[in-house]
Amino acid sequence: MTTIPDQTPSPRRRRRLHSDEFKARVVASCVQPGMSMAAVAMAHGINANLLRRWVREAEMRPPARDLAQVAPQPVQAPRRETLFVPVNLPPPAAPTALVDIRIELQRGATAVTVTWPASAAAECAAWMRELLR
């Protein structure tokens, strides 16, 4: 009989608490024209879903607490530069002539060779399906 040793539970992770002032500053930052909620959230180290909830809650509050009274904290979205790298491609190859489809069947002492135009490959496939049924 085997027993499982007693396991001590790992310490629970506590939620971070944010002050009302911090929330108001962050919400005021994201209501600026052209500001992305995701960029504001990343800049302040919080989850974008949490910031959306704070904004929604701020919109539901009575107008006595106006967001314009809180000085928005300057936020800069991360700048991503893209580089254009030219790639030299070989010139396209000249189209090759289609070669006919050639099928060789052998059953016992009998051998049959069928040549089919490659332009009618779909019909050849249908014929093969019927033949192999």
C-alpha positions in Angstrom: 0.0 0.0 0.0 1.4 3.4 -1.0 0.5 6.7 0.6 0.8 10.1 -0.7 2.9 12.4 1.4 1.2 15.4 2.9 1.6 18.3 0.7 1.6 21.8 2.0 -0.5 24.1 -0.1 1.4 26.9 -1.9 0.8 30.4 -0.6 -2.1 32.0 -2.4 -1.3 34.8 -4.7 -3.0 38.0 -3.5 -4.6 40.5 -5.8 -2.9 43.8 -6.2 -4.8 46.7 -4.8 -4.7 50.0 -6.7 -5.6 53.3 -5.2 -8.5 55.3 -6.5 -6.0 58.1 -7.5 -4.0 55.6 -9.6 -7.2 54.3 -11.2 -8.4 57.8 -12.0 -5.0 58.8 -13.6 -4.9 55.6 -15.7 -8.6 56.0 -16.9 -7.9 59.7 -17.7 -4.9 58.7 -19.7 -6.9 56.3 -21.9 -9.7 58.7 -22.7 -7.3 61.0 -24.5 -8.0 61.1 -28.3 -6.1 58.5 -30.2 -4.9 56.6 -27.1 -5.2 52.9 -27.1 -6.5 51.2 -24.0 -4.1 48.3 -24.5 -1.1 50.7 -24.8 -2.1 52.5 -21.6 -2.6 49.2 -19.8 0.8 47.9 -20.9 2.5 51.2 -19.9 1.1 50.9 -16.4 1.6 47.2 -16.0 -2.0 46.2 -15.7 -4.3 43.9 -17.7 -6.2 45.6 -20.5 -9.4 43.9 -19.4 -9.0 45.4 -15.9 -8.6 48.8 -17.4 -11.7 48.4 -19.6 -13.6 47.6 -16.4 -12.3 50.7 -14.7 -13.3 52.8 -17.7 -16.8 51.3 -17.8 -17.2 51.9 -14.0 -16.0 55.5 -14.4 -18.6 56.0 -17.1 -21.3 54.7 -14.9 -20.4 57.0 -12.0 -22.4 60.2 -11.5 -20.8 63.2 -13.3 -19.7 64.7 -9.9 -16.4 62.9 -10.3 -15.3 64.2 -13.7 -12.2 62.6 -15.3 -11.1 66.0 -16.6 -10.1 67.0 -13.1 -7.5 64.3 -12.9 -4.2 65.1 -14.7 -3.6 62.3 -17.2 -0.3 60.6 -16.9 1.8 60.8 -20.1 1.9 57.5 -21.9 3.9 56.6 -25.0 2.9 53.6 -26.9 5.8 51.3 -27.8 7.2 52.3 -31.1 7.8 49.6 -33.6 10.0 50.2 -36.6 9.7 48.1 -39.7 12.5 47.6 -42.1 12.1 47.0 -45.7 14.5 44.4 -47.0 14.6 44.0 -50.8 14.8 40.4 -52.0 16.1 39.5 -55.4 14.1 36.8 -56.9 15.2 34.7 -59.9 13.4 35.4 -63.1 10.3 33.2 -63.7 11.1 30.0 -65.5 9.7 29.5 -69.0 6.6 27.4 -69.0 7.3 23.8 -69.9 5.2 21.9 -72.3 2.8 19.5 -70.6 3.8 15.9 -71.0 1.2 13.2 -71.6 0.1 11.0 -68.7 1.4 7.4 -69.2 -0.2 4.6 -67.2 1.2 1.0 -67.5 -1.1 -1.8 -66.1 -0.1 -5.4 -65.8 -2.2 -8.3 -64.6 -0.7 -11.7 -65.0 0.7 -12.1 -68.5 -1.3 -9.2 -69.9 0.2 -5.7 -70.0 -1.7 -2.5 -71.1 -0.2 1.0 -71.6 -2.5 4.0 -71.7 -1.3 7.4 -72.8 -3.6 10.3 -71.8 -3.2 14.0 -72.6 -2.1 16.0 -69.5 -4.6 18.7 -70.3 -7.4 16.1 -69.5 -5.9 15.0 -66.2 -9.3 15.2 -64.4 -10.9 12.9 -66.9 -8.0 10.5 -66.5 -8.5 10.4 -62.8 -12.2 9.7 -63.2 -11.3 6.8 -65.6 -8.8 5.4 -63.1 -11.4 5.5 -60.3 -13.9 3.6 -62.4 -11.2 1.1 -63.5 -10.0 0.4 -59.9 -13.6 -0.1 -58.5 
